[in-house]
């Protein structure tokens, strides 16, 4: 039982630490990397792609208090009605 629990815990940590390739714009915003967000948007990446928990780049910009990034995301078409879990 203990080994199974430890294995599940290790897998959970590994998955949480894995980069989210399905939402690179949100991942860059989470890292507070505005230059990467802008480059990804310029490359045509989805501004509204959400991470597994529903967090979008706009959510991260708001959580980080980054009004400039939030403004850029809104200009790029970020959905203001997106929800998280």
N, C-alpha and C positions, 0 to 999 in steps of 0.2 A: 504494500500500500504506500509506504513512504517513498519508494523509488518511483512509483507512478506519479505521485504528487510532485516530486522533484522534477521529473521529466516534463510534466505539464507546465510547471512554473518556468522552467528554462525555455520552453518553446514560446510561452507567452512573452517573455522578455525579448527573445530574438525577433519575434514578429513585431513587437512594439518599436524596436530599434531599426527595423528594416525601412529603407527609403520607400516612399509612396510614389511609385512610377506612374500611377494612373492619374495623379493630380500634381504635376510638377510645379504649377503656378502656386498652388496652396502650400506646397512644401517650401518653396522659396520664400513666400510671405511669412511662413512660420519661423524661418531662420532670420527674418528681418533683412533679407537680401533684395532690396528694391531694384538694383541693377539687373539681377537675374530675373525678377518678375517681369520687368520691362522687356528684356531680351526674349523671354519665353512668349510673351504676348505678341511681340513683333514677328516671332517665328510661327505664329498661328495657333499656339496652344490654347486650350479651352479655359477661359477666365472663370468659368463656373464649375469646373471639375472639383468634386469634393473628395476629401480624404475619407477613410473608412468610418469615421464618427460623424461625418457630415460637414466638417469644417471646410470652408472655402477660403480662398485668398482674402476675400473681403472680411470674413470673420476674423482672420488673423490680423489684418490691418487694424481693425477696430479694437481687438484685444490688446494690441501693442500700442495703441494710441497714435498710429501713423496716419495723420490726416492727408498728407501728400500722396501716400500710396493708395489710400482709400479713394481719393479723388481720381487717380489714374485708373484704378480698377473699375470705378463707376463709368468713366469715360469709355472704357473698353467693353462695357456691357455687363458688368457684374450684377447678379440678381440680388436685389435688396431683400427679397422675401425668402431666401434660402434658409433652411432650418437645420439644426444639428440634432443629434440624439439627446 
